């Protein structure tokens, strides 16, 4: 089995205590008969790499002295037929299955919960990395679910095409992960969310293999069953391939940053731009605290400081030279009219150069006794300011109750005609029970989100972290519908137990 390049920072693998393998030699031989013995591993390092994702709770687990529950084996099918036989064997033998793509979940989506079954395996999608059936006329291609995002973009570039999807997790995330979590990338203002790009999805369930999505651009033939699996987080089936809409690699890029006096003025400007359709490819704005913090030297972060810098807004435009020029000029004129002051290109170029580095910064802070975690939601424009204030207050109060001051920052990075995302970054000192400390803050914020009718997650997905709050968003009947579908597709409950619902 090929080894993935993943990293656990500041942790010595030799110090990690893993749960014992519960599968017998007969079990492992049976799995080997399905996929080939070389595609089955109980190697300690491989089990470690697939035992957790990238959430704050995951990182705390690695740094604890507790025994880590790891998958009992990693199994890597090479085809949909092998994956189906594997799921059927697991159904018959009471073994849970957790799918694995890039390992970047930040909501507990990868934790190897056995759901009360006798063992749990990781189904690694590493062999599903093909780019197939590239249609350069219609601008579509079929991508394997295990294909890393950067590799997909490189392979499509040979055809002059791109997905244009750049989430924070881009260096490691996979195509299947994009689909299973309804990922939203940093260029969503221009290219849309990933679930909006998917035209077909192939799924393996214990009941069989299906490809959903007719292939035509639109259809009125009943409900769109693709949407049942997009965002299902491996609980209803294993996504093995997706067909996606593509875009030309841009011939031209333009950049411009703007300063706004306050968050509400800047948010109003973003709304006007998007509703009028001038169309930046990237549009994001930091609140006063995040703007001031980003302008502060590292040794001063956390000290009370001036917010005179206002709010920094970044815009970027991609496309043909003519198209980027016209969109840039229209947007620029509107933002200046609505209270913005131009800051030139440099802030945007600086952000673009370092935009995937935040996780490394977070891990370093954690190793020095700090909480550095994120939380996100989405709401309508009319409710954004109130929800932002409510979440900030809830997190600040909860962390103050634990005995530590906090620095709470927010930015808007995904915009729609009717609303936007709100993305919070929180810095605080760790207390003795760091997991409980953060959970109380996250729980308080989540309750405010539910009360004010925000989404419990805009793009991080549900996993285990947001599961308690999903019924409020779905309704009890909605959860019953999901459970009924799961009961039919996965009667033994082997697929990613304990996640989503």
Residue pairs with C-beta under 8 A, 6 or more apart in sequence:
1 38
1 39
1 40
1 41
1 46
1 74
1 76
1 124
1 126
2 76
2 126
3 45
3 46
4 49
4 103
4 124
4 126
6 49
6 103
6 172
8 48
8 49
8 62
9 59
9 360
9 363
9 364
9 367
10 63
10 363
10 367
11 62
11 63
13 44
13 45
13 48
16 48
16 62
16 68
17 65
17 66
17 67
17 68
18 44
18 47
18 48
18 51
18 67
18 68
18 70
19 67
19 68
19 69
19 70
21 42
21 72
21 73
22 72
22 118
22 119
23 31
23 42
23 72
23 73
23 95
23 119
23 121
27 93
27 95
27 119
28 40
28 42
28 73
29 37
30 89
30 93
31 40
31 73
31 75
31 86
31 89
31 121
32 39
32 40
34 77
34 82
34 85
34 86
34 89
35 75
35 76
35 77
35 78
35 82
35 86
36 78
39 75
39 76
39 77
39 78
39 127
40 73
40 74
40 75
40 76
41 47
41 73
41 74
41 75
42 72
42 73
42 74
43 74
46 74
47 70
47 71
47 73
47 74
48 68
48 70
49 103
50 70
50 71
50 74
50 98
50 100
50 103
50 110
50 112
50 122
50 124
51 68
51 69
51 70
51 71
51 110
51 111
51 112
52 58
52 61
52 62
52 68
52 110
52 111
53 103
53 104
53 105
53 106
53 107
53 108
53 109
53 110
53 111
53 463
54 103
54 104
54 105
54 106
54 169
54 359
55 105
55 106
55 107
55 108
55 463
55 465
56 106
56 366
56 371
56 372
56 373
56 438
57 108
57 435
57 438
57 439
57 465
58 106
58 108
58 111
59 363
59 366
60 366
60 434
60 435
61 68
62 68
63 366
63 367
69 111
69 112
69 113
70 112
71 98
71 112
71 120
71 121
71 122
72 95
72 119
72 120
72 121
73 119
73 121
73 122
74 100
74 121
74 122
74 124
75 86
75 121
75 122
75 123
75 124
76 123
76 124
76 125
76 126
76 127
77 83
77 86
77 123
77 127
78 127
79 127
80 202
80 204
80 209
80 240
81 209
83 123
83 204
83 238
83 240
84 204
84 206
84 208
84 209
86 97
86 123
87 97
87 204
87 205
87 206
87 238
87 494
87 495
88 206
89 95
90 96
90 97
90 121
90 206
90 492
90 494
91 206
91 490
91 491
91 492
91 494
93 118
94 117
94 118
94 119
94 492
94 494
95 117
95 118
95 119
95 120
95 121
95 494
96 112
96 113
96 114
96 115
96 117
96 119
96 120
96 121
96 493
96 494
96 495
96 496
96 497
97 120
97 121
97 122
97 123
97 234
97 238
97 494
97 495
97 496
98 110
98 111
98 112
98 113
98 120
98 121
98 122
98 123
98 234
98 496
99 122
99 123
99 125
99 176
99 180
99 234
99 238
99 239
99 496
100 110
100 122
100 123
100 124
100 125
101 125
101 145
101 146
101 173
101 174
101 175
101 176
101 177
101 180
102 148
102 149
102 169
102 172
102 173
102 174
102 177
103 110
103 172
104 169
104 172
104 173
104 177
105 177
105 181
105 461
105 463
106 169
106 374
106 460
107 457
107 460
107 461
107 462
107 463
107 464
107 465
107 466
108 463
108 464
108 465
108 499
109 181
109 233
109 234
109 461
109 462
109 463
109 464
109 496
109 499
111 463
111 464
111 498
112 120
112 122
113 120
113 464
113 496
113 497
113 498
113 499
114 120
114 497
115 493
115 494
115 497
115 498
116 497
117 492
117 493
117 494
117 497
120 497
123 238
124 146
125 144
125 145
125 146
125 174
125 176
125 238
125 240
126 146
127 144
127 146
128 144
128 145
128 146
128 147
128 176
128 240
128 241
129 144
129 146
129 147
129 148
129 151
130 142
130 143
130 144
130 147
131 141
131 142
131 143
131 144
131 147
131 152
131 155
131 156
132 141
132 142
132 143
132 144
132 241
133 140
133 141
133 142
133 243
134 140
134 141
134 156
134 159
134 161
135 141
136 159
136 160
136 161
139 161
139 245
139 246
139 247
139 248
140 199
140 243
140 244
140 245
140 246
141 156
141 159
141 161
141 243
141 244
141 246
142 200
142 241
142 242
142 243
143 152
143 175
143 241
143 242
143 243
143 244
144 175
144 176
144 240
144 241
145 174
145 175
145 176
145 179
145 238
145 239
145 240
145 241
145 242
146 174
146 175
146 176
147 155
147 174
147 175
148 172
148 173
148 174
148 175
149 163
149 165
149 166
149 167
149 170
149 171
149 173
149 174
149 175
149 178
150 170
150 171
152 163
152 175
153 162
153 163
156 162
156 163
156 246
157 249
160 248
160 249
161 246
161 247
161 248
161 249
162 246
162 247
162 248
162 249
163 191
163 194
163 197
163 244
163 246
163 247
164 185
164 187
164 190
164 191
164 247
164 281
164 318
165 178
165 183
165 185
165 187
165 191
165 194
165 197
166 185
166 186
166 187
166 355
167 173
167 178
167 183
167 184
167 185
167 186
167 459
168 186
168 355
168 356
168 358
168 359
169 177
170 185
170 356
171 356
173 183
175 242
176 239
176 240
176 242
177 183
178 194
178 242
179 194
179 195
179 198
179 201
179 229
179 230
179 239
179 242
180 229
180 230
180 231
180 232
180 233
180 234
180 239
180 461
181 231
181 233
181 459
181 460
181 461
182 193
182 194
182 195
182 230
182 231
182 459
182 461
183 193
183 194
183 195
183 459
184 193
184 194
184 414
184 421
184 458
184 459
185 191
185 193
185 194
186 282
186 284
186 355
186 413
187 281
187 282
187 316
187 318
188 413
188 414
189 274
189 279
189 280
189 281
189 282
189 283
189 414
189 415
190 279
190 280
190 281
190 282
190 317
190 318
191 197
191 247
191 281
193 414
193 459
194 244
195 227
195 230
195 231
197 244
197 245
198 213
198 226
198 230
198 242
198 243
198 244
199 213
199 215
199 217
199 243
199 244
199 245
200 211
200 212
200 213
200 214
200 215
200 226
200 241
200 242
200 243
201 211
201 212
201 213
201 226
201 229
201 230
201 239
201 241
201 242
201 243
202 209
202 210
202 211
202 212
202 239
202 240
202 241
202 242
203 209
203 210
203 211
203 212
203 229
203 236
203 237
203 238
203 239
203 240
204 237
204 238
204 240
205 236
205 237
205 238
205 489
205 490
205 495
206 489
206 490
206 491
206 492
206 494
206 495
207 488
207 489
207 490
211 241
212 225
212 226
212 228
212 229
213 226
213 243
214 221
215 243
228 236
228 485
229 236
229 237
229 239
231 461
232 500
233 461
233 462
233 463
233 496
233 499
233 500
234 495
234 496
234 499
235 486
235 490
235 495
235 496
235 499
235 500
235 501
236 482
236 485
236 486
236 489
236 490
236 495
237 489
237 490
237 495
238 495
248 319
250 281
250 318
250 319
250 320
250 324
251 319
251 320
251 321
252 317
252 318
252 319
252 320
252 321
252 323
252 324
252 325
253 316
253 317
253 318
253 324
254 316
254 317
254 324
254 325
254 328
255 314
255 315
255 316
255 317
255 345
255 348
255 349
255 352
256 315
256 328
256 332
256 342
256 343
256 344
256 345
256 348
257 312
257 313
257 314
257 315
257 342
257 343
257 344
257 345
257 346
257 347
257 348
258 312
258 313
258 315
258 335
258 336
258 340
258 341
258 342
258 343
259 309
259 310
259 311
259 312
259 313
259 340
259 341
259 343
260 266
260 269
260 285
260 310
260 311
260 313
260 339
260 340
260 341
261 310
261 311
261 339
262 288
262 310
262 311
263 285
263 287
263 288
263 311
263 385
263 388
263 410
264 385
265 311
265 338
265 339
266 285
266 310
266 311
266 313
266 339
266 340
267 285
267 381
267 384
267 385
267 412
267 420
268 338
269 313
269 334
269 335
269 338
269 339
269 340
270 283
270 285
270 313
270 412
270 415
270 420
271 381
271 415
271 420
272 334
272 338
273 280
273 283
273 331
273 334
273 335
273 415
274 283
274 415
274 416
274 417
275 417
276 334
278 327
278 330
278 331
278 334
279 317
279 327
279 331
280 315
280 316
280 317
280 327
280 328
280 331
281 316
281 317
281 318
281 319
282 314
282 315
282 316
282 348
283 313
283 314
283 315
283 316
283 415
284 313
284 314
284 411
284 412
284 413
285 311
285 312
285 313
285 314
285 411
285 412
286 294
286 311
286 312
286 313
286 409
286 410
286 411
287 311
287 388
287 409
287 410
287 411
288 307
288 309
288 310
288 311
289 307
289 407
289 408
289 409
289 410
290 312
290 409
290 410
290 411
290 425
291 307
291 309
291 310
291 311
291 312
292 305
292 306
292 307
292 308
292 309
293 301
293 305
293 407
293 409
294 312
295 309
296 303
296 305
301 407
301 427
302 405
302 407
302 427
312 343
312 347
313 335
313 340
314 347
314 348
314 351
315 328
315 331
315 335
315 348
316 348
316 352
317 324
317 327
317 328
317 331
318 324
319 327
332 342
336 342
361 372
362 372
362 373
365 371
365 372
365 427
366 372
366 430
369 429
369 430
370 427
370 428
370 429
370 430
371 399
371 406
371 426
371 427
371 428
371 429
371 430
371 434
371 437
371 438
372 425
372 426
372 427
373 425
373 426
373 438
373 442
374 423
374 424
374 425
374 426
374 460
375 391
375 395
375 423
375 424
375 426
375 442
375 445
376 421
376 422
376 423
376 424
376 457
376 458
376 459
376 460
377 387
377 391
377 421
377 422
377 449
377 454
377 455
377 456
377 457
377 458
378 414
378 419
378 420
378 421
378 422
378 454
378 455
378 458
379 387
379 419
379 420
379 422
379 452
379 453
379 454
379 455
380 418
380 419
381 418
381 419
381 420
383 419
383 452
383 453
383 454
384 412
384 419
384 420
384 422
386 452
387 422
387 448
387 449
387 452
387 454
388 410
388 422
390 448
390 451
390 452
391 410
391 422
391 424
391 445
391 448
391 449
392 408
392 410
392 424
393 448
394 441
394 444
394 445
394 447
394 448
395 406
395 408
395 424
395 426
395 441
395 444
395 445
396 406
396 408
397 444
398 440
398 441
398 443
398 444
398 445
399 405
399 406
399 426
399 428
399 437
399 441
400 406
401 440
402 431
402 437
402 440
402 441
403 431
404 428
404 429
404 430
404 431
404 437
405 428
405 429
406 426
406 427
406 428
407 426
407 427
407 428
408 424
408 425
408 426
409 424
409 425
409 426
409 427
410 422
410 423
410 424
410 425
411 423
411 425
412 420
412 421
412 422
412 423
413 421
413 423
414 420
414 421
414 458
414 459
415 421
421 458
421 459
422 454
422 458
423 458
424 445
426 441
430 437
431 437
442 465
446 456
446 466
446 468
446 469
447 469
449 455
449 456
449 469
450 456
450 469
450 472
450 473
455 473
456 462
456 466
456 469
456 470
456 472
456 473
457 466
460 466
462 470
462 499
462 500
462 501
463 499
463 500
464 498
464 499
467 498
467 499
467 500
467 501
470 479
470 500
470 501
471 478
471 479
471 501
474 482
474 501
479 501
482 500
482 501
483 501
486 493
486 495
489 495
